[in-house]
Amino acid sequence: MSEAVAASGIKAAAKRVKPIAVTYYVLTNLRAKRGFSAEGMAQSSGQPVERAVDYVESAFAAILDHAGLTPEDLAGARVLELGPGDNLGLGLRFLAAGASQVVTLDKFAVPRDPRHEAAIYQALLERLEPAERERAAAALVGDARFDPERLRPLTGVSIEEAPGVLEPESFDVIMSIAVLEHVYDPKAALLGMDRLLRPGGVMLHQVDFRDHEMFSGGGCHPLTFLTISPRIWGLMTRHTGRPNRFLAGWWRDRLSACGYEVRVRVTDLLAPSGASELIAEIRPRLSREFRSLPDDELATTGAFFVATKGPSC
């Protein structure tokens, strides 16, 4: 089979996949709106304990690396973590580094396995240096329970709602991994974070700008999700936590407009090479708000933001 014939077959399949996928996501979004589904991320469910601990350690190291921080920079810090998922290992790792308190915030209920959690925490403690282990262990009051003065989980509260629950300007660090692409109202989310962060505090966010295989998983062009009109996209995603399509430039520009000093490190690209050709192929079909964006923004599928607070939004 020639490459041209193969490409033609892929495009034909994609044309069938797109309307089927749109219908499916509209229906699942309607079910979520009615309360039948919508759960948070369970990143360690079914994983071996050691792999879950590897994730915690690699995520912690990546945050420090991207932010240009050392563990010593976290000493005494009060940290807010958005969307921790099904275990609080990353929060525990921040406490081990010297943070004074970590509060975790999750909009959706996440299925938890206390025995699996306890095993993860114990394995993490065993990897730590003695001083780190002592600090982390002091937060545990049971196998998978914590002293809320050290590690306080809040479930069913979104970042948009958090300023009504938590003390204003009380956090030194607000951080997340693959969470901001799921918030329903990014403008309100940013305003909520700004209200909770103290002057001079820092936001550390890893954001994923891909479609999470909504269309690409069925063989469609990786930017197919940007061809959907805003109204239809809302009907597909509003109540499920699927990607919100606020891309890297929006977060950079909005944070800057709010008086933040912003550094952006691109972590993932649409393609190692040939991204411009991929973008040119689909640009005429992109929804109006994306059609005129530069290639480098459309090609950015992952980025880490370090934003230091200046004047308030």
N, C-alpha and C positions, 0 to 999 in steps of 0.2 A: 504493500500500500504506500503511495507517495505521501510526502509531508503535506502537500496541498489538500489531498483527499482527507487525510487524518484531521487536519485543522478544520476543514469544512464540517466533518462529523462532530467535532467538539463544539463548534459554534451552534450547530443544529440542536445538539443535546442541551446546551446552555439555554437556548430559546424556550425549550420545554420546561427546564428546571425553574426558571425565574417566576413564571406565573403560579406554578405549583407551590413554590417556596413562599411567595407573598401570601397566598391564601392560607397556608399552614400557619405562618407567623401571626396573621390577623386573628385567626381562631384561637391560637394559644394565648395571645395577648388578651383576648376577650375573657377567656377562662381565668387568667390571672386577675383581671379586674374584678371578677365576681368572687375572687377569694379561693379558687380551686387550686392554685399553684403560685409559685414565685418564692424561691428559696435562695439563700446566699450560697456562696462558693464553698464547696467541701474539698479543699485541695489535698488533704491527706487521707481521705476515705479510701480504704482498700490498699493503701500503700504500706510497704514494710516500714517499721519504725525508723530504721537507719536512713531510709530514703527521705522520710519526713524531716528528720533532723538535718540531713544534708541540705534540704531546701531552706530551713531556717537559717543555717549558717551561711549559705551562699547568698540569700536575700539580705542578711545583715551586712555581709562584706560588700555586696554591690551597692547598698545604700551609702555606706561610708565612702566607698571609692568614688561614686558619682558625685557625692556632695563635697568631697575633699575634706572629710572629717576623720578624726581618730577617736577611739573609745573614750579617751580622756576628755574630749570636747563634750561628751554627753553627761559628765559628772554633775549630779544634782538637777538634771533637766526633767521637766514634766512633759510627757510625751502623749500625744493623741494619735492612735492608729485607726485608720478607717478601713472597714471591711476585713477583719482579721481571718475570716473563714472558720474552719471547724476545729482549730486549736490556737492557743495563744502563745505559741512558742516564740514568735518574733518579739512579742512584748516582753516575755521572760528574758530574752537575749538582751534587750535594751536595759532591763533592770540589772542584769549581770554586768553590763558595761559601766553602770554607775548612775543610771537615771533614777530619780527619786520616786516617780510614780508613772505608770502607764495606764491610760484609759483607752479601752477599745470600743469602737462604735460600729454596729451592724444594723442596717435597715431591716434585713430579712432574717427570719429564724433559720439557723443552720443545724442540720442533723448532727448530733455529737455522740461519740462513743467514749464515755469517761474512762474506760479501761485502756483504750488505745491512746487517748490523750495522756493519761498518767504514764504510760510506757514511753511516750515521746518526751515528756518533761524529764523523766528519770534519765533517759539516754542523753538528753541535752546536758543535764547537770554533770554527767560523767565525763563529758568532753571539755568542760570548762576548767580554767585554771582555778586554784584553790580560792583566791579572793573573789573571783567572779562567781564561783559555785556558792560561796557563802552568801553573797548578796542575792542571788536568784533563789536559793533555797529558803531564805527568810520570807519570801513572798508566798510560799506554799503553806497552806494550813490543812491540806488533805491531799490525796493522790491527784485530784484534778480540780481542786478548789484553791482560791487565793484570798489573801488578806486584801480587802478592797482599798486600803490605804496605800497599797503598793501596786496592785494590778486589779483594775476595776472594769469588768465587761458590762457594756450596755447594749441590749438587743431590742430591736423594734424602734430605734431612734435613728433618723437620717441625719446627715450633716446639716441639711437645711433646717432641721428642727432643733439641733443641738444647742444653739445659744439660749434656748428657753429652759435647758436642763443643766447646763454646765456654766461655770463662772466665766464671765467675759475676761479676755486678755490674761488667761491663766495658764497657757501652754507655751513652752519654749520651742517645741517641735511638733508639727503636724505632718504625718507621713502616710503613704499608701502605696500599695503595689497592685497594679491592674484593677483599680477601683473607679477612678474618675471617669473612665469611659462608660460607666454604668449609671451615673447619677442622672436623675430625671430632669433636674433644673440646674445646669452648671452655674448659671449666674447666681442663683440663690445659694448653691453649695459654696461657691467662692466667697460670697458675702458672709456665710456662716463661719467658714474657716477664719476669715479676716477678723471677725468679732471675737473669736476664741484665742487667737494668737497674740502674744504680747508684742509690743514694739521691739524691733530688733530680732524677733523670733524668725524661724525658718520653716518653710514648707518643703517637703521632699516627696516628690510624686513620680512613680513610674507609670506611664500611661500607654496603653495598647490601642493603636488606631486601626486595627484590622477589623474584618467583618465577623470574626469568631466563627468562621466556616458557615455562616448563614447561607451564602451563595457559592463561595469558593469551594466549599466542601462538596458541592454537587457538580464541579467542573466549570463553573462560570468564571469570568474574568475577576481577578481579586478586587477590583473597584466597582463591581456591579452594584454593591450596596449603596454607592453614592449616586446611582442613576434614579433612585426612587424619590418621588416628590416628598417634601417635608410632611404634608398631611398624611399620606399613606404610611410613611415611616413611623409617624406617631401611632397610627392604628396598629402597626406591627409590633411595637416595642415598648410603649409607654409604661406598662405595668409588669414587665418581665425582667427588666434590668439588662436587656440586650444593648449593644453599643448605641451611644447617643449621637455619634458623627460630629462631635466638636473636635476639630483636628488641632495639630500642634500649634499652628499660628494663632488660633483663637485663644488658647490658654496663655501663650507667650504675650500676646498683645493685651489681653484683659488684665493679666497680672501686672504688666508694666503700667497700664492706665490707672491701676489702683495704687501706684507708688511703690511697687516692689522692685528690687534689684533682681533680675531674672537671668539665670544661666540655663541653657538647654543643651543636653547631650543626646544626640540621636543614637538610639540603641539598636534599631531594626529598620531595614529598608525593604521596599516593595520587591526588589530583585537585586542580586549582586551586580548585575550588569543588564543593560537593555531596558531599564525602567522607563526611559523616555519613549521608547517604541510602544511599550505597554500602555502608557498614559495617552499617547497620541491616538492609539487605536480606539480608546473608549471616550476620549474627551468630548466629542460632539454629543454623546448620549448622557453625559453627566447632568444631574439636576443643576438648575441655574446657579445656586449658591456655591457650587464647587467648580463650575466650568472654567472660570477665569483664574483659578488658583495656580500659582507657579508649580512647575514640575517637582521642585525639591520638596514642597509641602505635601503634594499628593503621594510622593514616593516615601515619605516618612511614615513608617508603620509602628514605630515605637520610639519613645523619648523619655528622658529623665529630666525633671524640672527641679531646680534649686532656686527658691524664691525667698529673699530676705525682706521682711516687712519694713516699709517706710511709713508714710502717712496712710491713714485708713482709707478704705474704699468709700 
